[in-house]
Amino acid sequence: MNTDILMAPIIIFMIIVAPIWLILHYRSKRQVSQGLTEEEYSQLNELISRADKMAQRIDTLESILDSESPQWRSRDE
């Protein structure tokens, strides 16, 4: 009787959930192995460019603060 209770969820899992799970798993594996698309590559390059500009701005702001207020770094602590 206990096996009858367990068999129904196992059968439902094997018929419905397992195939969907396998399809989605291998689809995601294929997408990862294909690498970046052209759109993703251009987005990545744009983000790199923005990060470089932001780093330059931060360096500029720090140099301005260093010249105008040399003790600004020790105030944060």
Helices and strands as residue ranges (DSSP letters): H 2-12, I 13-17, H 18-34, H 38-68, H 72-75
